[in-house]
Structures are given as structure tokens and as C-alpha cells.
């Protein structure tokens, strides 16, 4: 994990297409502005997990099966690192 220190208004670039800006600091809360192509989905972690759970339940695949399939795919050598 890369950990960066930023001041209000400063930005972080991720690749050529994504810019994250520190917009506001209020107490223990920070607000981030994210500029990215519309083709890239951006979600808060809790929303992403909810979407993932709903997709898994509607597909009929459980977490155990998904973990096994992921491990098999990784061990197959098809996944480029």
C-alpha cells in the first residue's frame, strides 16, 4: 500500500486517466474529488461490497466456489503478473 500525505487542494494522479484531489478536511473526515473516465466505476468500499454480494447471490456462485475458481485460475499460469 502506498501512503501519501497531501494538503488541501493537492492532487494525486493514478496513471494518465485518474486524478484524486483532497477537497475538504473536517474533523476526522476528508472529502476526495475523483476525476476519471466514465468507463471506470468508482464506489465506496461498503457500496462495492454490497454490489459484489448481490451479484454473487444472483449468479448462484458462493464465496467458497469463487475462491476455488480464483485459486485455480492463478495456479494455471494464465494470470499475468
N, CA, C and O atoms as a MOPAC input file, in Angstrom:
PM7 MOZYME 1SCF
protein

 N      0.84900 1    -1.17100 1     0.00000 1
 C      0.00000 1     0.00000 1     0.00000 1
 C      0.89600 1     1.23500 1     0.00000 1
 O      1.83500 1     1.33500 1     0.79000 1
 N      0.60000 1     2.15100 1    -0.87500 1
 C      1.29900 1     3.42500 1    -0.92500 1
 C      0.54900 1     4.40400 1    -0.03600 1
 O     -0.66000 1     4.57700 1    -0.19200 1
 N      1.24100 1     5.04400 1     0.88700 1
 C      0.62700 1     6.02800 1     1.77800 1
 C      1.24300 1     7.38200 1     1.46700 1
 O      2.46300 1     7.54100 1     1.49200 1
 N      0.38700 1     8.35900 1     1.17200 1
 C      0.84000 1     9.69700 1     0.80800 1
 C      0.26200 1    10.73400 1     1.75700 1
 O     -0.82000 1    10.55100 1     2.31500 1
 N      0.99000 1    11.81400 1     1.93000 1
 C      0.49900 1    12.95500 1     2.69400 1
 C      0.16300 1    14.05800 1     1.69900 1
 O      0.98400 1    14.39600 1     0.84800 1
 N     -1.02200 1    14.61200 1     1.79900 1
 C     -1.45100 1    15.67900 1     0.89900 1
 C     -2.05600 1    16.81000 1     1.70300 1
 O     -2.65100 1    16.58400 1     2.75700 1
 N     -1.90500 1    18.02300 1     1.21100 1
 C     -2.53900 1    19.19300 1     1.80400 1
 C     -3.79800 1    19.50300 1     1.01000 1
 O     -3.97600 1    19.02500 1    -0.11000 1
 N     -4.66100 1    20.30300 1     1.60100 1
 C     -5.91400 1    20.69400 1     0.97000 1
 C     -5.65100 1    21.23500 1    -0.43600 1
 O     -4.79900 1    22.10300 1    -0.62500 1
 N     -6.37800 1    20.72300 1    -1.40500 1
 C     -6.24900 1    21.16600 1    -2.78600 1
 C     -5.20000 1    20.41700 1    -3.59000 1
 O     -5.17500 1    20.52800 1    -4.81600 1
 N     -4.33400 1    19.65800 1    -2.93000 1
 C     -3.30500 1    18.92000 1    -3.65400 1
 C     -3.90300 1    17.66900 1    -4.29600 1
 O     -4.93500 1    17.15700 1    -3.86400 1
 N     -3.22400 1    17.19500 1    -5.34000 1
 C     -3.76500 1    16.10100 1    -6.14300 1
 C     -2.81300 1    14.91700 1    -6.19800 1
 O     -1.61400 1    15.03400 1    -5.94600 1
 N     -3.39400 1    13.77400 1    -6.53600 1
 C     -2.64900 1    12.53900 1    -6.77900 1
 C     -3.11200 1    12.02200 1    -8.13800 1
 O     -4.31200 1    11.95000 1    -8.40200 1
 N     -2.17300 1    11.66800 1    -8.98700 1
 C     -2.51400 1    11.08500 1   -10.28600 1
 C     -2.31300 1     9.58000 1   -10.23300 1
 O     -1.32000 1     9.08700 1    -9.70000 1
 N     -3.27600 1     8.86300 1   -10.79600 1
 C     -3.18500 1     7.41000 1   -10.92200 1
 C     -3.21300 1     7.12100 1   -12.41700 1
 O     -4.24700 1     7.25900 1   -13.07000 1
 N     -2.07400 1     6.72300 1   -12.94400 1
 C     -1.97000 1     6.54100 1   -14.38700 1
 C     -2.18100 1     7.86900 1   -15.09300 1
 O     -1.95000 1     8.93300 1   -14.51800 1
 N     -2.62200 1     7.80000 1   -16.33900 1
 C     -2.85300 1     9.01200 1   -17.12900 1
 C     -4.28300 1     9.52100 1   -17.01300 1
 O     -4.56800 1    10.65700 1   -17.39400 1
 N     -5.19000 1     8.69000 1   -16.49000 1
 C     -6.61100 1     8.99700 1   -16.59200 1
 C     -7.31500 1     9.36200 1   -15.29300 1
 O     -8.45500 1     9.82500 1   -15.33000 1
 N     -6.67100 1     9.16700 1   -14.14500 1
 C     -7.36800 1     9.36200 1   -12.87200 1
 C     -6.62700 1    10.38400 1   -12.01900 1
 O     -5.41300 1    10.29500 1   -11.83100 1
 N     -7.38400 1    11.36200 1   -11.50300 1
 C     -6.83300 1    12.36900 1   -10.60100 1
 C     -7.68500 1    12.40100 1    -9.34200 1
 O     -8.90900 1    12.50400 1    -9.41300 1
 N     -7.03300 1    12.31300 1    -8.19100 1
 C     -7.71300 1    12.38800 1    -6.89400 1
 C     -7.28300 1    13.69100 1    -6.23400 1
 O     -6.08800 1    13.95300 1    -6.10000 1
 N     -8.25200 1    14.51300 1    -5.81800 1
 C     -7.97300 1    15.80600 1    -5.20000 1
 C     -8.51000 1    15.81900 1    -3.77800 1
 O     -9.63600 1    15.38500 1    -3.53600 1
 N     -7.71200 1    16.31500 1    -2.83400 1
 C     -8.17200 1    16.49600 1    -1.46100 1
 C     -8.98800 1    17.78500 1    -1.43400 1
 O     -8.43400 1    18.87900 1    -1.54000 1
 N    -10.30100 1    17.65300 1    -1.29200 1
 C    -11.22700 1    18.77200 1    -1.42400 1
 C    -11.51600 1    19.45200 1    -0.09400 1
 O    -11.59800 1    20.67900 1    -0.02700 1
 N    -11.67200 1    18.65800 1     0.97300 1
 C    -12.06800 1    19.24400 1     2.26100 1
 C    -11.60100 1    18.35600 1     3.40100 1
 O    -11.57400 1    17.13100 1     3.28900 1
 N    -11.23300 1    19.00100 1     4.50100 1
 C    -10.89500 1    18.29400 1     5.73700 1
 C    -11.77100 1    18.88700 1     6.83300 1
 O    -11.74500 1    20.09300 1     7.07800 1
 N    -12.55300 1    18.02400 1     7.49500 1
 C    -13.43600 1    18.48600 1     8.56800 1
 C    -13.37400 1    17.46500 1     9.69200 1
 O    -13.96400 1    16.39000 1     9.58500 1
 N    -12.66300 1    17.78900 1    10.77100 1
 C    -12.50800 1    16.85100 1    11.88200 1
 C    -11.76600 1    15.61200 1    11.42700 1
 O    -10.65100 1    15.69700 1    10.91100 1
 N    -12.39600 1    14.45100 1    11.62100 1
 C    -11.76500 1    13.19000 1    11.21900 1
 C    -12.19300 1    12.75100 1     9.82000 1
 O    -11.86800 1    11.64600 1     9.38500 1
 N    -12.91400 1    13.60900 1     9.12500 1
 C    -13.43600 1    13.25700 1     7.80700 1
 C    -12.71900 1    14.05900 1     6.72000 1
 O    -12.46600 1    15.25300 1     6.88000 1
 N    -12.40000 1    13.39400 1     5.62700 1
 C    -11.83300 1    14.08300 1     4.46700 1
 C    -12.74900 1    13.84800 1     3.27100 1
 O    -13.39100 1    12.80300 1     3.16100 1
 N    -12.80200 1    14.83000 1     2.38100 1
 C    -13.57200 1    14.67800 1     1.14700 1
 C    -12.58900 1    14.64800 1    -0.00900 1
 O    -11.70100 1    15.49400 1    -0.12300 1
 N    -12.77200 1    13.65300 1    -0.86200 1
 C    -11.92300 1    13.47900 1    -2.02400 1
 C    -12.73700 1    13.71600 1    -3.28500 1
 O    -13.88500 1    13.28200 1    -3.38600 1
 N    -12.13800 1    14.40300 1    -4.23800 1
 C    -12.72900 1    14.54600 1    -5.56300 1
 C    -11.98000 1    13.61500 1    -6.49400 1
 O    -10.74900 1    13.59400 1    -6.48800 1
 N    -12.69900 1    12.84800 1    -7.29400 1
 C    -12.06000 1    11.88100 1    -8.18200 1
 C    -12.49200 1    12.16900 1    -9.61400 1
 O    -13.68000 1    12.14200 1    -9.93600 1
 N    -11.51000 1    12.44500 1   -10.46600 1
 C    -11.76700 1    12.63600 1   -11.89000 1
 C    -11.26800 1    11.39400 1   -12.61100 1
 O    -10.09400 1    11.03600 1   -12.51900 1
 N    -12.18000 1    10.74100 1   -13.33200 1
 C    -11.82800 1     9.50800 1   -14.03600 1
 C    -12.74800 1     9.35700 1   -15.24100 1
 O    -13.83200 1     9.93900 1   -15.27000 1
 N    -12.32700 1     8.59000 1   -16.22200 1
 C    -13.21100 1     8.33000 1   -17.36900 1
 C    -14.50600 1     7.65800 1   -16.90500 1
 O    -14.52200 1     6.92100 1   -15.92000 1
 N    -15.57500 1     7.92700 1   -17.62800 1
 C    -16.87300 1     7.35500 1   -17.26700 1
 C    -16.87800 1     5.83200 1   -17.33700 1
 O    -17.75100 1     5.18500 1   -16.75700 1
 N    -15.91800 1     5.26400 1   -18.03600 1
 C    -15.85400 1     3.80300 1   -18.16900 1
 C    -15.30100 1     3.13100 1   -16.91700 1
 O    -15.37900 1     1.91000 1   -16.78300 1
 N    -14.74200 1     3.92100 1   -15.99800 1
 C    -14.19200 1     3.37300 1   -14.76000 1
 C    -15.20700 1     3.57500 1   -13.64000 1
 O    -15.58900 1     4.70400 1   -13.33400 1
 N    -15.63900 1     2.47600 1   -13.03500 1
 C    -16.58800 1     2.55800 1   -11.92700 1
 C    -15.84200 1     2.91000 1   -10.65000 1
 O    -14.78600 1     2.34600 1   -10.36400 1
 N    -16.39300 1     3.84200 1    -9.88500 1
 C    -15.79300 1     4.25600 1    -8.61600 1
 C    -16.86800 1     4.12400 1    -7.54300 1
 O    -17.94200 1     4.71500 1    -7.65300 1
 N    -16.56900 1     3.33800 1    -6.49800 1
 C    -17.52700 1     3.11200 1    -5.41500 1
 C    -16.82100 1     3.21200 1    -4.07100 1
 O    -15.63100 1     2.91700 1    -3.95900 1
 N    -17.56400 1     3.63200 1    -3.05500 1
 C    -17.05800 1     3.49700 1    -1.68600 1
 C    -16.97500 1     2.00100 1    -1.39100 1
 O    -17.71700 1     1.20900 1    -1.97300 1
 N    -16.08100 1     1.61800 1    -0.49400 1
 C    -15.84700 1     0.19700 1    -0.20600 1
 C    -17.12800 1    -0.52300 1     0.20200 1
 O    -17.39800 1    -1.62400 1    -0.27800 1
 N    -17.92500 1     0.09100 1     1.08800 1
 C    -19.13400 1    -0.58900 1     1.56100 1
 C    -20.15400 1    -0.77600 1     0.43900 1
 O    -20.88100 1    -1.77000 1     0.43100 1
 N    -20.21900 1     0.15400 1    -0.49800 1
 C    -21.12700 1     0.01700 1    -1.63600 1
 C    -20.61200 1    -1.06900 1    -2.58100 1
 O    -21.39000 1    -1.88100 1    -3.08200 1
 N    -19.30700 1    -1.08100 1    -2.81900 1
 C    -18.69300 1    -2.09300 1    -3.67900 1
 C    -18.97000 1    -3.49500 1    -3.13400 1
 O    -19.32300 1    -4.40000 1    -3.89100 1
 N    -18.80900 1    -3.67300 1    -1.82200 1
 C    -19.06000 1    -4.98500 1    -1.20600 1
 C    -20.52300 1    -5.39200 1    -1.36400 1
 O    -20.81600 1    -6.55900 1    -1.62600 1
 N    -21.44300 1    -4.44100 1    -1.20600 1
 C    -22.87300 1    -4.74300 1    -1.35200 1
 C    -23.18300 1    -5.16600 1    -2.79400 1
 O    -23.91900 1    -6.12700 1    -3.01800 1
 N    -22.62000 1    -4.44800 1    -3.76200 1
 C    -22.82000 1    -4.80200 1    -5.17200 1
 C    -22.26700 1    -6.19600 1    -5.44200 1
 O    -22.91000 1    -7.00300 1    -6.11200 1
 N    -21.08000 1    -6.47800 1    -4.92300 1
 C    -20.43500 1    -7.78100 1    -5.11700 1
 C    -21.29800 1    -8.89900 1    -4.53500 1
 O    -21.50000 1    -9.93100 1    -5.17500 1
 N    -21.80700 1    -8.69000 1    -3.31700 1
 C    -22.64900 1    -9.70000 1    -2.67100 1
 C    -23.92500 1    -9.94100 1    -3.47200 1
 O    -24.34500 1   -11.08500 1    -3.64300 1
 N    -24.54600 1    -8.86100 1    -3.96400 1
 C    -25.77000 1    -9.00800 1    -4.74900 1
 C    -25.49200 1    -9.74000 1    -6.06000 1
 O    -26.28600 1   -10.57700 1    -6.49000 1
 N    -24.36800 1    -9.42200 1    -6.68700 1
 C    -24.00900 1   -10.11100 1    -7.93300 1
 C    -23.75400 1   -11.59200 1    -7.69100 1
 O    -24.17600 1   -12.43400 1    -8.48400 1
 N    -23.06400 1   -11.91400 1    -6.59800 1
 C    -22.79600 1   -13.31700 1    -6.28200 1
 C    -24.08100 1   -14.07700 1    -5.98500 1
 O    -24.26200 1   -15.20400 1    -6.44800 1
 N    -24.98000 1   -13.45700 1    -5.20800 1
 C    -26.21400 1   -14.15900 1    -4.84900 1
 C    -27.10800 1   -14.36000 1    -6.07000 1
 O    -27.79500 1   -15.37700 1    -6.17100 1
 N    -27.10800 1   -13.40700 1    -6.99000 1
 C    -27.94600 1   -13.56200 1    -8.18100 1
 C    -27.33700 1   -14.53000 1    -9.19100 1
 O    -28.04800 1   -15.07200 1   -10.03700 1
 N    -26.02400 1   -14.75000 1    -9.10800 1
 C    -25.37100 1   -15.67000 1   -10.04800 1
 C    -25.41100 1   -17.11300 1    -9.56400 1
 O    -25.16600 1   -18.03600 1   -10.34200 1
 N    -25.71700 1   -17.31400 1    -8.29200 1
 C    -25.74700 1   -18.66000 1    -7.73900 1
 C    -24.37600 1   -19.18800 1    -7.35400 1
 O    -24.24100 1   -20.36700 1    -7.02500 1
 N    -23.35000 1   -18.33200 1    -7.38800 1
 C    -21.99100 1   -18.74000 1    -7.01400 1
 C    -21.74700 1   -18.32200 1    -5.57000 1
 O    -22.02400 1   -17.18000 1    -5.20400 1
 N    -21.22700 1   -19.23600 1    -4.74000 1
 C    -20.91900 1   -18.85100 1    -3.36400 1
 C    -19.44300 1   -18.45600 1    -3.25400 1
 O    -18.65500 1   -18.71600 1    -4.16300 1
 N    -19.08000 1   -17.82400 1    -2.13200 1
 C    -17.71200 1   -17.33700 1    -1.92900 1
 C    -16.68600 1   -18.45600 1    -2.00500 1
 O    -15.59100 1   -18.25600 1    -2.53100 1
 N    -17.02600 1   -19.63400 1    -1.48500 1
 C    -16.10000 1   -20.76400 1    -1.49900 1
 C    -15.78500 1   -21.18600 1    -2.93300 1
 O    -14.62500 1   -21.40300 1    -3.28500 1
 N    -16.82900 1   -21.30100 1    -3.75800 1
 C    -16.62300 1   -21.67100 1    -5.15900 1
 C    -15.81100 1   -20.61400 1    -5.88800 1
 O    -14.94100 1   -20.94200 1    -6.69600 1
 N    -16.09100 1   -19.35000 1    -5.60700 1
 C    -15.36400 1   -18.26200 1    -6.25000 1
 C    -13.89400 1   -18.27600 1    -5.84700 1
 O    -13.01600 1   -18.06100 1    -6.68300 1
 N    -13.62800 1   -18.52900 1    -4.57200 1
 C    -12.24200 1   -18.60300 1    -4.09700 1
 C    -11.50000 1   -19.75100 1    -4.76600 1
 O    -10.34300 1   -19.60400 1    -5.16200 1
 N    -12.17200 1   -20.90200 1    -4.89200 1
 C    -11.54900 1   -22.05500 1    -5.54900 1
 C    -11.25700 1   -21.75700 1    -7.01900 1
 O    -10.19000 1   -22.10300 1    -7.52600 1
 N    -12.19800 1   -21.12000 1    -7.69400 1
 C    -12.00600 1   -20.79700 1    -9.10600 1
 C    -10.87400 1   -19.79200 1    -9.28300 1
 O    -10.08400 1   -19.89900 1   -10.22100 1
 N    -10.79400 1   -18.82200 1    -8.38800 1
 C     -9.72400 1   -17.82900 1    -8.44400 1
 C     -8.37000 1   -18.48100 1    -8.22500 1
 O     -7.41600 1   -18.18900 1    -8.94600 1
 N     -8.27800 1   -19.36200 1    -7.23700 1
 C     -7.01600 1   -20.05800 1    -6.95600 1
 C     -6.60400 1   -20.92500 1    -8.14500 1
 O     -5.42800 1   -20.96700 1    -8.50600 1
 N     -7.56000 1   -21.60700 1    -8.74600 1
 C     -7.27500 1   -22.45200 1    -9.90300 1
 C     -6.77000 1   -21.60800 1   -11.07200 1
 O     -5.81700 1   -21.98700 1   -11.75400 1
 N     -7.40600 1   -20.48000 1   -11.29500 1
 C     -7.00200 1   -19.58600 1   -12.38200 1
 C     -5.59300 1   -19.05200 1   -12.14400 1
 O     -4.77700 1   -19.02000 1   -13.06500 1
 N     -5.30500 1   -18.63500 1   -10.91400 1
 C     -3.97100 1   -18.11500 1   -10.59500 1
 C     -2.90400 1   -19.18800 1   -10.77100 1
 O     -1.81200 1   -18.90600 1   -11.26500 1
 N     -3.21700 1   -20.41500 1   -10.37000 1
 C     -2.23100 1   -21.50100 1   -10.46500 1
 C     -2.05900 1   -22.00900 1   -11.90000 1
 O     -1.10200 1   -22.72500 1   -12.19300 1
 N     -2.97400 1   -21.64400 1   -12.78800 1
 C     -2.90300 1   -22.12800 1   -14.17300 1
 C     -1.81000 1   -21.44200 1   -14.98100 1
 O     -1.41900 1   -21.93000 1   -16.04100 1
 N     -1.31900 1   -20.31400 1   -14.48300 1
 C     -0.29600 1   -19.57500 1   -15.21800 1
 C     -0.87500 1   -18.63300 1   -16.25800 1
 O     -0.12300 1   -17.95600 1   -16.96000 1
 N     -2.19700 1   -18.57400 1   -16.37300 1
 C     -2.83200 1   -17.67300 1   -17.33700 1
 C     -2.85400 1   -16.22900 1   -16.85700 1
 O     -2.97500 1   -15.30100 1   -17.65700 1
 N     -2.73700 1   -16.04700 1   -15.55600 1
 C     -2.76600 1   -14.70800 1   -14.96900 1
 C     -1.38900 1   -14.08700 1   -15.09400 1
 O     -0.41200 1   -14.61800 1   -14.56600 1
 N     -1.30700 1   -12.96200 1   -15.79300 1
 C     -0.02600 1   -12.27500 1   -15.95200 1
 C      0.20600 1   -11.36100 1   -14.77400 1
 O     -0.69100 1   -10.62200 1   -14.36800 1
 N      1.40300 1   -11.40600 1   -14.22200 1
 C      1.71900 1   -10.59200 1   -13.05300 1
 C      2.42100 1    -9.33200 1   -13.45900 1
 O      2.76800 1    -8.51600 1   -12.60400 1

